[in-house]
Amino acid sequence: MICTDLDGTFIGDDDSMYQLLRIMDSRDFLLVFNTGRHLPSVMGFVEEMGVRKPDACICLVGTEIYLLSGGEYLMDSDWRQVI
């Protein structure tokens, strides 16, 4: 699993980002974005850049967690109760 921030970490060098994604896909890595962004902003990035959906998104500085299930994101209700 690779868990990464977006801005200034995953985003910034497109060639390297796409190379990393190819390596991850060839080795069946899980991808998690951990960001201050909200989920619609993360999905905008995914669509704009044409990258695969992450397996999970930790959004709004950890206050919301979404898990990819059947192609859609579901908020982690257990985490929601804790936070």
Biopython code that builds the backbone (N, CA, C, O; Angstrom):
import numpy as np
from Bio.PDB.StructureBuilder import StructureBuilder

atoms = [
    (1, "MET", "N", (0.836, -1.172, 0.000)),
    (1, "MET", "CA", (0.000, 0.000, 0.000)),
    (1, "MET", "C", (0.882, 1.236, 0.000)),
    (1, "MET", "O", (1.895, 1.305, 0.696)),
    (2, "ILE", "N", (0.468, 2.210, -0.800)),
    (2, "ILE", "CA", (1.105, 3.518, -0.762)),
    (2, "ILE", "C", (0.030, 4.512, -0.347)),
    (2, "ILE", "O", (-1.020, 4.619, -0.981)),
    (3, "CYS", "N", (0.313, 5.231, 0.723)),
    (3, "CYS", "CA", (-0.570, 6.268, 1.233)),
    (3, "CYS", "C", (0.172, 7.593, 1.095)),
    (3, "CYS", "O", (1.244, 7.769, 1.675)),
    (4, "THR", "N", (-0.397, 8.525, 0.328)),
    (4, "THR", "CA", (0.322, 9.754, 0.011)),
    (4, "THR", "C", (-0.589, 10.967, 0.024)),
    (4, "THR", "O", (-1.778, 10.876, -0.278)),
    (5, "ASP", "N", (-0.013, 12.093, 0.376)),
    (5, "ASP", "CA", (-0.670, 13.373, 0.204)),
    (5, "ASP", "C", (-0.729, 13.649, -1.304)),
    (5, "ASP", "O", (-0.005, 13.027, -2.081)),
    (6, "LEU", "N", (-1.569, 14.559, -1.698)),
    (6, "LEU", "CA", (-1.655, 14.912, -3.115)),
    (6, "LEU", "C", (-0.771, 16.096, -3.457)),
    (6, "LEU", "O", (0.227, 15.942, -4.162)),
    (7, "ASP", "N", (-1.118, 17.252, -2.976)),
    (7, "ASP", "CA", (-0.486, 18.504, -3.389)),
    (7, "ASP", "C", (0.952, 18.606, -2.909)),
    (7, "ASP", "O", (1.236, 18.549, -1.712)),
    (8, "GLY", "N", (1.852, 18.759, -3.874)),
    (8, "GLY", "CA", (3.264, 18.892, -3.552)),
    (8, "GLY", "C", (3.951, 17.571, -3.253)),
    (8, "GLY", "O", (5.154, 17.545, -2.990)),
    (9, "THR", "N", (3.209, 16.481, -3.290)),
    (9, "THR", "CA", (3.798, 15.160, -3.028)),
    (9, "THR", "C", (3.528, 14.248, -4.223)),
    (9, "THR", "O", (4.447, 13.924, -4.975)),
    (10, "PHE", "N", (2.291, 13.839, -4.400)),
    (10, "PHE", "CA", (1.913, 12.983, -5.519)),
    (10, "PHE", "C", (1.789, 13.818, -6.792)),
    (10, "PHE", "O", (2.148, 13.372, -7.882)),
    (11, "ILE", "N", (1.275, 15.035, -6.633)),
    (11, "ILE", "CA", (1.114, 15.961, -7.753)),
    (11, "ILE", "C", (2.337, 16.863, -7.811)),
    (11, "ILE", "O", (2.815, 17.345, -6.784)),
    (12, "GLY", "N", (2.834, 17.086, -9.013)),
    (12, "GLY", "CA", (3.958, 18.004, -9.163)),
    (12, "GLY", "C", (4.897, 17.604, -10.278)),
    (12, "GLY", "O", (5.490, 18.460, -10.933)),
    (13, "ASP", "N", (5.036, 16.312, -10.498)),
    (13, "ASP", "CA", (5.887, 15.803, -11.571)),
    (13, "ASP", "C", (5.080, 14.727, -12.284)),
    (13, "ASP", "O", (5.127, 13.554, -11.913)),
    (14, "ASP", "N", (4.338, 15.136, -13.312)),
    (14, "ASP", "CA", (3.406, 14.225, -13.974)),
    (14, "ASP", "C", (4.076, 12.955, -14.491)),
    (14, "ASP", "O", (3.532, 11.864, -14.321)),
    (15, "ASP", "N", (5.246, 13.074, -15.118)),
    (15, "ASP", "CA", (5.920, 11.889, -15.655)),
    (15, "ASP", "C", (6.211, 10.878, -14.550)),
    (15, "ASP", "O", (5.967, 9.684, -14.719)),
    (16, "SER", "N", (6.720, 11.346, -13.443)),
    (16, "SER", "CA", (7.030, 10.448, -12.324)),
    (16, "SER", "C", (5.757, 9.860, -11.723)),
    (16, "SER", "O", (5.734, 8.690, -11.341)),
    (17, "MET", "N", (4.695, 10.667, -11.638)),
    (17, "MET", "CA", (3.428, 10.181, -11.095)),
    (17, "MET", "C", (2.899, 9.024, -11.937)),
    (17, "MET", "O", (2.521, 7.981, -11.402)),
    (18, "TYR", "N", (2.875, 9.214, -13.260)),
    (18, "TYR", "CA", (2.372, 8.153, -14.130)),
    (18, "TYR", "C", (3.275, 6.920, -14.091)),
    (18, "TYR", "O", (2.779, 5.795, -14.158)),
    (19, "GLN", "N", (4.576, 7.109, -13.984)),
    (19, "GLN", "CA", (5.495, 5.978, -13.871)),
    (19, "GLN", "C", (5.223, 5.203, -12.583)),
    (19, "GLN", "O", (5.178, 3.973, -12.595)),
    (20, "LEU", "N", (5.040, 5.923, -11.470)),
    (20, "LEU", "CA", (4.724, 5.261, -10.201)),
    (20, "LEU", "C", (3.415, 4.488, -10.302)),
    (20, "LEU", "O", (3.326, 3.356, -9.826)),
    (21, "LEU", "N", (2.408, 5.082, -10.911)),
    (21, "LEU", "CA", (1.126, 4.392, -11.051)),
    (21, "LEU", "C", (1.253, 3.126, -11.889)),
    (21, "LEU", "O", (0.620, 2.118, -11.575)),
    (22, "ARG", "N", (2.059, 3.157, -12.947)),
    (22, "ARG", "CA", (2.281, 1.942, -13.760)),
    (22, "ARG", "C", (2.942, 0.851, -12.929)),
    (22, "ARG", "O", (2.555, -0.314, -13.014)),
    (23, "ILE", "N", (3.927, 1.215, -12.133)),
    (23, "ILE", "CA", (4.600, 0.237, -11.265)),
    (23, "ILE", "C", (3.609, -0.336, -10.262)),
    (23, "ILE", "O", (3.562, -1.547, -10.041)),
    (24, "MET", "N", (2.818, 0.548, -9.655)),
    (24, "MET", "CA", (1.840, 0.090, -8.665)),
    (24, "MET", "C", (0.834, -0.865, -9.285)),
    (24, "MET", "O", (0.508, -1.894, -8.694)),
    (25, "ASP", "N", (0.342, -0.533, -10.468)),
    (25, "ASP", "CA", (-0.642, -1.394, -11.126)),
    (25, "ASP", "C", (-0.052, -2.753, -11.492)),
    (25, "ASP", "O", (-0.745, -3.768, -11.434)),
    (26, "SER", "N", (1.218, -2.774, -11.866)),
    (26, "SER", "CA", (1.844, -4.044, -12.248)),
    (26, "SER", "C", (2.109, -4.932, -11.041)),
    (26, "SER", "O", (2.329, -6.134, -11.187)),
    (27, "ARG", "N", (2.089, -4.354, -9.869)),
    (27, "ARG", "CA", (2.377, -5.123, -8.648)),
    (27, "ARG", "C", (1.203, -5.158, -7.683)),
    (27, "ARG", "O", (1.357, -5.587, -6.539)),
    (28, "ASP", "N", (0.039, -4.716, -8.122)),
    (28, "ASP", "CA", (-1.195, -4.796, -7.342)),
    (28, "ASP", "C", (-1.105, -4.077, -5.993)),
    (28, "ASP", "O", (-1.530, -4.614, -4.970)),
    (29, "PHE", "N", (-0.558, -2.879, -5.995)),
    (29, "PHE", "CA", (-0.506, -2.045, -4.796)),
    (29, "PHE", "C", (-1.867, -1.403, -4.548)),
    (29, "PHE", "O", (-2.610, -1.123, -5.488)),
    (30, "LEU", "N", (-2.180, -1.176, -3.296)),
    (30, "LEU", "CA", (-3.314, -0.340, -2.931)),
    (30, "LEU", "C", (-2.843, 1.106, -2.936)),
    (30, "LEU", "O", (-1.702, 1.394, -2.574)),
    (31, "LEU", "N", (-3.716, 2.012, -3.344)),
    (31, "LEU", "CA", (-3.406, 3.430, -3.375)),
    (31, "LEU", "C", (-4.374, 4.170, -2.463)),
    (31, "LEU", "O", (-5.590, 4.032, -2.594)),
    (32, "VAL", "N", (-3.829, 4.957, -1.539)),
    (32, "VAL", "CA", (-4.637, 5.758, -0.625)),
    (32, "VAL", "C", (-4.151, 7.198, -0.698)),
    (32, "VAL", "O", (-2.957, 7.468, -0.575)),
    (33, "PHE", "N", (-5.090, 8.120, -0.901)),
    (33, "PHE", "CA", (-4.757, 9.536, -0.849)),
    (33, "PHE", "C", (-5.138, 10.060, 0.530)),
    (33, "PHE", "O", (-6.254, 9.848, 1.004)),
    (34, "ASN", "N", (-4.201, 10.741, 1.159)),
    (34, "ASN", "CA", (-4.401, 11.352, 2.469)),
    (34, "ASN", "C", (-4.213, 12.854, 2.264)),
    (34, "ASN", "O", (-3.092, 13.312, 2.045)),
    (35, "THR", "N", (-5.295, 13.621, 2.332)),
    (35, "THR", "CA", (-5.241, 14.999, 1.876)),
    (35, "THR", "C", (-6.135, 15.924, 2.692)),
    (35, "THR", "O", (-7.059, 15.480, 3.373)),
    (36, "GLY", "N", (-5.852, 17.173, 2.612)),
    (36, "GLY", "CA", (-6.720, 18.179, 3.198)),
    (36, "GLY", "C", (-7.924, 18.486, 2.319)),
    (36, "GLY", "O", (-8.859, 19.159, 2.753)),
    (37, "ARG", "N", (-7.902, 17.996, 1.088)),
    (37, "ARG", "CA", (-9.005, 18.224, 0.143)),
    (37, "ARG", "C", (-10.254, 17.453, 0.555)),
    (37, "ARG", "O", (-10.187, 16.490, 1.319)),
    (38, "HIS", "N", (-11.401, 17.901, 0.031)),
    (38, "HIS", "CA", (-12.637, 17.126, 0.203)),
    (38, "HIS", "C", (-12.753, 16.152, -0.973)),
    (38, "HIS", "O", (-12.076, 16.311, -1.989)),
    (39, "LEU", "N", (-13.608, 15.155, -0.826)),
    (39, "LEU", "CA", (-13.697, 14.078, -1.821)),
    (39, "LEU", "C", (-13.994, 14.592, -3.237)),
    (39, "LEU", "O", (-13.359, 14.111, -4.175)),
    (40, "PRO", "N", (-14.924, 15.543, -3.451)),
    (40, "PRO", "CA", (-15.143, 16.011, -4.825)),
    (40, "PRO", "C", (-13.884, 16.603, -5.468)),
    (40, "PRO", "O", (-13.693, 16.467, -6.677)),
    (41, "SER", "N", (-13.037, 17.249, -4.690)),
    (41, "SER", "CA", (-11.791, 17.798, -5.226)),
    (41, "SER", "C", (-10.830, 16.675, -5.621)),
    (41, "SER", "O", (-10.154, 16.767, -6.646)),
    (42, "VAL", "N", (-10.770, 15.629, -4.821)),
    (42, "VAL", "CA", (-9.924, 14.473, -5.149)),
    (42, "VAL", "C", (-10.420, 13.823, -6.431)),
    (42, "VAL", "O", (-9.619, 13.472, -7.297)),
    (43, "MET", "N", (-11.734, 13.659, -6.564)),
    (43, "MET", "CA", (-12.294, 13.041, -7.767)),
    (43, "MET", "C", (-12.081, 13.930, -8.984)),
    (43, "MET", "O", (-11.907, 13.421, -10.091)),
    (44, "GLY", "N", (-12.092, 15.236, -8.806)),
    (44, "GLY", "CA", (-11.780, 16.144, -9.906)),
    (44, "GLY", "C", (-10.367, 15.929, -10.412)),
    (44, "GLY", "O", (-10.129, 15.915, -11.619)),
    (45, "PHE", "N", (-9.418, 15.761, -9.479)),
    (45, "PHE", "CA", (-8.033, 15.475, -9.849)),
    (45, "PHE", "C", (-7.950, 14.157, -10.611)),
    (45, "PHE", "O", (-7.297, 14.081, -11.652)),
    (46, "VAL", "N", (-8.608, 13.122, -10.098)),
    (46, "VAL", "CA", (-8.578, 11.795, -10.724)),
    (46, "VAL", "C", (-9.090, 11.886, -12.164)),
    (46, "VAL", "O", (-8.473, 11.351, -13.085)),
    (47, "GLU", "N", (-10.217, 12.565, -12.346)),
    (47, "GLU", "CA", (-10.794, 12.690, -13.689)),
    (47, "GLU", "C", (-9.919, 13.545, -14.604)),
    (47, "GLU", "O", (-9.674, 13.183, -15.755)),
    (48, "GLU", "N", (-9.452, 14.674, -14.087)),
    (48, "GLU", "CA", (-8.644, 15.588, -14.898)),
    (48, "GLU", "C", (-7.350, 14.944, -15.376)),
    (48, "GLU", "O", (-6.949, 15.127, -16.526)),
    (49, "MET", "N", (-6.699, 14.191, -14.498)),
    (49, "MET", "CA", (-5.404, 13.602, -14.826)),
    (49, "MET", "C", (-5.521, 12.203, -15.428)),
    (49, "MET", "O", (-4.533, 11.656, -15.916)),
    (50, "GLY", "N", (-6.719, 11.623, -15.397)),
    (50, "GLY", "CA", (-6.913, 10.295, -15.968)),
    (50, "GLY", "C", (-6.189, 9.203, -15.212)),
    (50, "GLY", "O", (-5.688, 8.251, -15.811)),
    (51, "VAL", "N", (-6.134, 9.338, -13.889)),
    (51, "VAL", "CA", (-5.477, 8.313, -13.076)),
    (51, "VAL", "C", (-6.543, 7.416, -12.450)),
    (51, "VAL", "O", (-7.717, 7.781, -12.377)),
    (52, "ARG", "N", (-6.125, 6.272, -12.014)),
    (52, "ARG", "CA", (-7.074, 5.339, -11.410)),
    (52, "ARG", "C", (-7.599, 5.897, -10.092)),
    (52, "ARG", "O", (-6.940, 6.694, -9.424)),
    (53, "LYS", "N", (-8.792, 5.459, -9.741)),
    (53, "LYS", "CA", (-9.353, 5.861, -8.466)),
    (53, "LYS", "C", (-8.533, 5.226, -7.351)),
    (53, "LYS", "O", (-8.159, 4.058, -7.448)),
    (54, "PRO", "N", (-8.250, 5.984, -6.290)),
    (54, "PRO", "CA", (-7.563, 5.372, -5.166)),
    (54, "PRO", "C", (-8.489, 4.393, -4.453)),
    (54, "PRO", "O", (-9.712, 4.513, -4.530)),
    (55, "ASP", "N", (-7.906, 3.438, -3.769)),
    (55, "ASP", "CA", (-8.691, 2.433, -3.042)),
    (55, "ASP", "C", (-9.360, 3.031, -1.808)),
    (55, "ASP", "O", (-10.368, 2.516, -1.324)),
    (56, "ALA", "N", (-8.794, 4.110, -1.312)),
    (56, "ALA", "CA", (-9.373, 4.823, -0.176)),
    (56, "ALA", "C", (-8.913, 6.273, -0.232)),
    (56, "ALA", "O", (-7.869, 6.592, -0.800)),
    (57, "CYS", "N", (-9.719, 7.144, 0.372)),
    (57, "CYS", "CA", (-9.371, 8.562, 0.481)),
    (57, "CYS", "C", (-9.557, 8.990, 1.929)),
    (57, "CYS", "O", (-10.636, 8.848, 2.505)),
    (58, "ILE", "N", (-8.499, 9.506, 2.494)),
    (58, "ILE", "CA", (-8.567, 10.116, 3.816)),
    (58, "ILE", "C", (-8.605, 11.612, 3.544)),
    (58, "ILE", "O", (-7.608, 12.199, 3.124)),
    (59, "CYS", "N", (-9.761, 12.227, 3.785)),
    (59, "CYS", "CA", (-9.998, 13.599, 3.358)),
    (59, "CYS", "C", (-10.138, 14.552, 4.542)),
    (59, "CYS", "O", (-10.322, 14.150, 5.691)),
    (60, "LEU", "N", (-10.042, 15.836, 4.201)),
    (60, "LEU", "CA", (-10.256, 16.908, 5.174)),
    (60, "LEU", "C", (-9.420, 16.693, 6.427)),
    (60, "LEU", "O", (-9.914, 16.748, 7.553)),
    (61, "VAL", "N", (-8.128, 16.445, 6.189)),
    (61, "VAL", "CA", (-7.115, 16.276, 7.240)),
    (61, "VAL", "C", (-7.520, 15.170, 8.224)),
    (61, "VAL", "O", (-7.366, 15.312, 9.437)),
    (62, "GLY", "N", (-8.039, 14.072, 7.673)),
    (62, "GLY", "CA", (-8.333, 12.899, 8.492)),
    (62, "GLY", "C", (-9.705, 12.861, 9.127)),
    (62, "GLY", "O", (-10.012, 11.925, 9.865)),
    (63, "THR", "N", (-10.543, 13.856, 8.863)),
    (63, "THR", "CA", (-11.867, 13.863, 9.491)),
    (63, "THR", "C", (-12.884, 13.010, 8.744)),
    (63, "THR", "O", (-13.922, 12.656, 9.302)),
    (64, "GLU", "N", (-12.595, 12.674, 7.477)),
    (64, "GLU", "CA", (-13.473, 11.808, 6.702)),
    (64, "GLU", "C", (-12.629, 10.761, 5.985)),
    (64, "GLU", "O", (-11.588, 11.070, 5.405)),
    (65, "ILE", "N", (-13.099, 9.517, 6.037)),
    (65, "ILE", "CA", (-12.430, 8.423, 5.333)),
    (65, "ILE", "C", (-13.459, 7.768, 4.422)),
    (65, "ILE", "O", (-14.571, 7.442, 4.836)),
    (66, "TYR", "N", (-13.054, 7.587, 3.168)),
    (66, "TYR", "CA", (-13.912, 6.951, 2.174)),
    (66, "TYR", "C", (-13.206, 5.722, 1.630)),
    (66, "TYR", "O", (-12.009, 5.749, 1.344)),
    (67, "LEU", "N", (-13.969, 4.639, 1.492)),
    (67, "LEU", "CA", (-13.436, 3.390, 0.952)),
    (67, "LEU", "C", (-14.120, 3.104, -0.377)),
    (67, "LEU", "O", (-15.337, 3.246, -0.502)),
    (68, "LEU", "N", (-13.335, 2.703, -1.362)),
    (68, "LEU", "CA", (-13.868, 2.380, -2.686)),
    (68, "LEU", "C", (-14.542, 1.015, -2.625)),
    (68, "LEU", "O", (-13.933, 0.021, -2.229)),
    (69, "SER", "N", (-15.817, 0.987, -3.027)),
    (69, "SER", "CA", (-16.580, -0.256, -3.009)),
    (69, "SER", "C", (-17.506, -0.272, -4.222)),
    (69, "SER", "O", (-18.395, 0.571, -4.344)),
    (70, "GLY", "N", (-17.295, -1.222, -5.106)),
    (70, "GLY", "CA", (-18.128, -1.316, -6.301)),
    (70, "GLY", "C", (-18.036, -0.094, -7.194)),
    (70, "GLY", "O", (-19.008, 0.269, -7.857)),
    (71, "GLY", "N", (-16.867, 0.545, -7.215)),
    (71, "GLY", "CA", (-16.658, 1.707, -8.063)),
    (71, "GLY", "C", (-17.111, 3.023, -7.452)),
    (71, "GLY", "O", (-16.914, 4.080, -8.052)),
    (72, "GLU", "N", (-17.710, 2.980, -6.274)),
    (72, "GLU", "CA", (-18.198, 4.181, -5.586)),
    (72, "GLU", "C", (-17.521, 4.304, -4.229)),
    (72, "GLU", "O", (-17.056, 3.315, -3.663)),
    (73, "TYR", "N", (-17.472, 5.519, -3.718)),
    (73, "TYR", "CA", (-16.875, 5.750, -2.403)),
    (73, "TYR", "C", (-17.947, 5.785, -1.325)),
    (73, "TYR", "O", (-18.956, 6.480, -1.441)),
    (74, "LEU", "N", (-17.698, 5.016, -0.279)),
    (74, "LEU", "CA", (-18.585, 4.994, 0.880)),
    (74, "LEU", "C", (-17.821, 5.537, 2.074)),
    (74, "LEU", "O", (-16.676, 5.159, 2.322)),
    (75, "MET", "N", (-18.478, 6.438, 2.817)),
    (75, "MET", "CA", (-17.836, 6.982, 4.001)),
    (75, "MET", "C", (-17.709, 5.879, 5.050)),
    (75, "MET", "O", (-18.646, 5.107, 5.258)),
    (76, "ASP", "N", (-16.577, 5.806, 5.697)),
    (76, "ASP", "CA", (-16.332, 4.835, 6.761)),
    (76, "ASP", "C", (-17.157, 5.265, 7.980)),
    (76, "ASP", "O", (-16.771, 6.183, 8.705)),
    (77, "SER", "N", (-18.284, 4.603, 8.198)),
    (77, "SER", "CA", (-19.201, 5.003, 9.270)),
    (77, "SER", "C", (-18.596, 4.758, 10.657)),
    (77, "SER", "O", (-18.902, 5.490, 11.598)),
    (78, "ASP", "N", (-17.754, 3.752, 10.791)),
    (78, "ASP", "CA", (-17.090, 3.522, 12.083)),
    (78, "ASP", "C", (-16.173, 4.689, 12.439)),
    (78, "ASP", "O", (-16.161, 5.154, 13.580)),
    (79, "TRP", "N", (-15.404, 5.161, 11.450)),
    (79, "TRP", "CA", (-14.520, 6.299, 11.698)),
    (79, "TRP", "C", (-15.345, 7.548, 12.002)),
    (79, "TRP", "O", (-14.984, 8.349, 12.865)),
    (80, "ARG", "N", (-16.453, 7.702, 11.285)),
    (80, "ARG", "CA", (-17.338, 8.861, 11.486)),
    (80, "ARG", "C", (-17.819, 8.919, 12.939)),
    (80, "ARG", "O", (-17.897, 10.001, 13.521)),
    (81, "GLN", "N", (-18.140, 7.767, 13.524)),
    (81, "GLN", "CA", (-18.593, 7.727, 14.918)),
    (81, "GLN", "C", (-17.454, 8.087, 15.872)),
    (81, "GLN", "O", (-17.677, 8.759, 16.879)),
    (82, "VAL", "N", (-16.254, 7.649, 15.561)),
    (82, "VAL", "CA", (-15.102, 7.946, 16.417)),
    (82, "VAL", "C", (-14.770, 9.427, 16.391)),
    (82, "VAL", "O", (-14.531, 10.039, 17.432)),
    (83, "ILE", "N", (-14.757, 9.996, 15.196)),
    (83, "ILE", "CA", (-14.325, 11.385, 15.059)),
    (83, "ILE", "C", (-15.400, 12.324, 15.544)),
    (83, "ILE", "O", (-15.219, 13.541, 15.508)),
]
sb = StructureBuilder()
sb.init_structure("model")
sb.init_model(0)
sb.init_chain("A")
sb.init_seg("    ")
for serial, (resi, resn, name, xyz) in enumerate(atoms, 1):
    if name == "N":
        sb.init_residue(resn, " ", resi, " ")
    sb.init_atom(name, np.array(xyz, "f"), 0.0, 1.0, " ", f" {name:<3s}", serial, name[0])
structure = sb.get_structure()
